[in-house]
């Protein structure tokens, strides 16, 4: 294409703009940044653009897809790995969809471990205390990770990096994946065994119909008392109300969440001056054994540059050739 590719960039944050502008410093792409999310109400902003660039909480449902196609938009470029917010079936034959399957597995895996360490060693509580010059150790008792069994659900690139980190701590690893890695040096088991045997369970799998609410009241009952749950993948893997109930009943020992089922209207924004309307999230955050971060596991310099590079490469490849290695297709 001889003319500059025009991109309508939705849900843009300062760090997005900085990384994409850095990669686009030669001006090959004409990017219009919108801080609003892509929805049925805002899709009108895409008129006149070749591509819409979206993130995890943008809504690309059937109505949005039809509207984009009518406006001449040729491609939906996800700047993330997950695509559960895109109706891929309805997009087929109308508009292309591409994603960033891997940007920095280290960023997400390291964040998962940092959440775990913060939780089990009470680092967040110690930090607050010492700011007040309170150096008491009461209530800060933790436990060794060495020798504990960690169940890893999903052994893609992120899951495997997390497994390597866990091995560095001397943990016993068991794993579940619908498509196991060949010649893995850890044990694959079914989900029932993950729930039964794990002291810690970490989720690194996509959100699908099969994995939706894989952690519910029934599965929680079959877990070890005191289990620690880590989720840096997709919020709806865990039934938030069932999680809250498991914590209140003292069955779940701790939860570390970088994602939340109903995060779309909350995460990535400053809500400090507002009343929290989501009662479940408010109660989870109020629990002393719950740590919530706002979908920031991906947020490293390296990951952001990789995301920008891959996203723009995807766009060029698709618009110039009609196909892309990172295209999301039906089936």
N, C-alpha and C positions, 0 to 999 in steps of 0.2 A: 504494500500500500504506500503510495507516494505521499499522501497527506498524513498529518499527524493523527494518531489514534486518539479519539476523544473518550475520556473515561469519567463517568459520574461516580464519585467515591463517597459512599454513605457511612454514617457512624464514625466519622473521622475524629481522631484524637490527636493531640499535639505530637505524640510519639509516632503515630502513623505518618503524619505529614512530614516530619523530619526525616524518617527513614525512606519514604517514597521519593521525596525531593532529592535526597542524596543519591539514590540510584538513578533518578531521572534528571540528573544535573545537566545533561547535554540537551535536554528538552525534546526528546523523541516522542513523548506522550503529552497530550494536553489534558491535565487532570483538574477537575473541579471538585473541591472538597466540601462536603455537606456534613454538618455535625448531627443532623437528624438521621434516624434509622430509615431504612427502606421499608415502607408499608404500602397498603392499598391507598392511603391518603397522600403519601409523598412520592409515589411512583411517577407523578407528573413531572418531577424534577429531572427525570432521565431523558426527556424528549430532546432529540438532537444529538445524543451521544451514541457511540458505537458499543460501549461496554458499561456495565454497572459493576463496581467493585464492592463486595459486601463482607460482613463479618458474622459472628455466631448468632447475634440477636436480631439481625435483619430478617424480615419475613418475605420469603420468595414463594408464596403459595400460587395456586392456579390463577387467581385473579391478577396478581402482580405479573406473573409470567405472560399472560395474554396481553396485558397492557404494555409490557415492555416490547413484546413482539410487534404490536401495532405501531409503536413509536419508532420502530426500526432498529431497536437494540439487538445486537447479534450475539452477545455473550454475557453470561453471569460469571464473574471471576471472584471466587471465594478466596480470601486471604487467610485461610485456616484449613485444617485437615477435615474436620467434620462437615457434613452436608445435610444433616437431618432437618435443617430449616428451609431446605429447597425441595419442592415437589418435582423430583427428577423425572418421574413418569410423564407429568404434564408438560415438562420442558422439551421432551424428546420430539424432534422434528420441527420445533418452533424456535428454539434458542439454545445455544451451547452452554455447558456448565463445566468449569474447570476449578481445580482446588490446589492447595499446597499440602501434599501428603506428608512431607517431613520438612521441618524448618530448623529445629534444634531439639532433638529428643533429650539432650542433656539438660536443657533449660527446664523442661517439665519434670523429668525424673529427679533432678536435683531439688526442685521446689517441693516435690512430694516428700523427699527425705528430710528436707529442712522443716516441713510441717510436723513430721513424725518426731524428730528430735526435740523441737520446741515443745510439743505436747508432753512427751514422756519424761522430759527433764525439767518441765515447768519453767522454761526459760522466759516465756512471756510474763509470768507472774513475778519472777525474780527481777526482771528489768523494771517493772513498775515499782516494786518495793524499794530497790536501791535508789531510784529517783527521789524517794522520800527519806533516804538515809535509813531505811529499815533493812537491817542485815540479818534478821531472824531466818532460820532455815525451816521453821515449822510449816508443815503443809507443802513442802517442796520435794518430798520423797518421789523418786522416779524408779525406773528399772532398767537393767541392761538389755540392749538389743542383742548382744552376743548370745547365741544359743536359742534364740526365739525362732518360731516358725512363722514365716511370712507367706501368705497366699497371694499370688499375683494373677489377677484376672485380665488377660490380654497380654500376649507376648509379641507384639509388634516392636517397632524400633524403640519406642519410649519404654515399654514394659521390659525389654531386654536390658536397656541401660539401667533401669531401676533395679533389676535383678543383680547386675554387676555391682552396683553400689551396696546392696544388701549383703552380698557375699563378702565385700570388703569389711563389713561389720561382724562377720562370722555368723550370719543368720542362716537358718535352714530354709531353703526355698522350695515351695511347691507351686505349681502353676496350672492354670486352665486356659485353653484357647481352642476355639472351634477348628482351627488349622494349626496344629502343633508344629514347632520348629524341628526339623530333622536333626538328629545327633545332638540334641540339647543335653547339657550337663546338669540338668535339674529334672525333678520328677513332675510329669504331667498327671493330673488327677481330674476327676469330675467335680462339678460345683459342690455337690454334697460333701465331698472330702475337704474341699477348700473351707467350707463353713465349719466343719467339724474339727479340723486339726489346726487351724490358723490362730496364732496369737494376734496377728496383724494382717489385715486384708487391704490390698491396694488395687484400685481399678484403673486400667489403661486400655479400655476397649471402646469401640464406637457405640453410639446409641442407635439401636434398631428395634423393630417390633419384638424381637427375641430377647433383647437385653433390657427393655423398658421395665423399670421397677424390679430388676433382678434381686435387689435387696428389698424385701417386704417383711411384713409381720411374721410370716411363716419361716422365711430363711433366717431371720434374726433369732428366732427361737432355737434354731439348730446350731447356732454359733456358740463358741466358747464364751462363758461368762467373763466379762472384762475385755473382750476383743476391741482392738483399735481399728477403725475404718478410715481409709484415706481415699479421697476421690478428687483427682485432678483431670478427669475425663469429661463426662457430661452429667449434669445434675440429675436428670431423670432416670439414671441407673438406680438411684436410691429413692424409695418412697419416703419423702421428708417427714410425713406424719408418723410413719412406722418407726423411723429413726428416732424421732423425738420421744416416742413412747418407750422405745428400747433403752434410751438414756435415762428417762425418768424412773424406769423399773430397775435401774442399776445393772442391766444385762450387758449393755454396751459400755465399755470402759472409757472410750474417748472417740471423738470424730474430728477429722481434719478435712475441711471442705474448701476447695478452690472453685467449686461450681455448685450451683443450686438449681433445683427443678424449675423454680419460677423467677429466675434471675433477670429475665429480659428487661423488666421495668425498674430494676434496682441497681444491678452491677454497672460499673464503669461511670457512675454519676456520683456527685457529692450530695448525699441525702442527710447530712448532719443537721440541717436546720428544719427537717421535716419529721412528722410523726410516721413511724414505720407501720404501714398499712398491713403488711404481711405478718400475721400473728405467728405463724410457724417459724419463719426466719427470725423474728424478734426473740422468740423463746429459745431457739437454738443458740443464737448469739449470747443470750444471757446465761447459758449453762457454763459452769466453770471448766468443764472438760471438753468443750467444743472450741475449735479454732476455725474461723472463716476468713478466707482471703477472697478478693473479688475478681476471680478468673485472671490471675496475674502470673500463672505458672509459665506462660510463654514469654513473659516480658523481660527479655535480656537484649542487649545491643546486638549480639550475634544473631539471635532469632529474628529480630525485626528486620535486619538487613537481608537475611535469607528469605524472609517472607516477601519483601519488596522485590528482590531479584527474581524469585520464582514466579510471583504473580505477574509481573510485567513480561517475563519470558513466555509464560502461558498465553497471555493475551496476544503477543506478536505471533507466536506459533499458530494459534488457532485462526486468527484473522487472515494470516498469510497463506495457510495451507488447508484450512477447513478441518483440521484435526489437531490433537494435542495428546502427548503421553499422559498428562494429568487430567484428562477429560473424565467427567463423571457420567456414566451411561447406565441405562436400565439393565438390571439383571446381573 
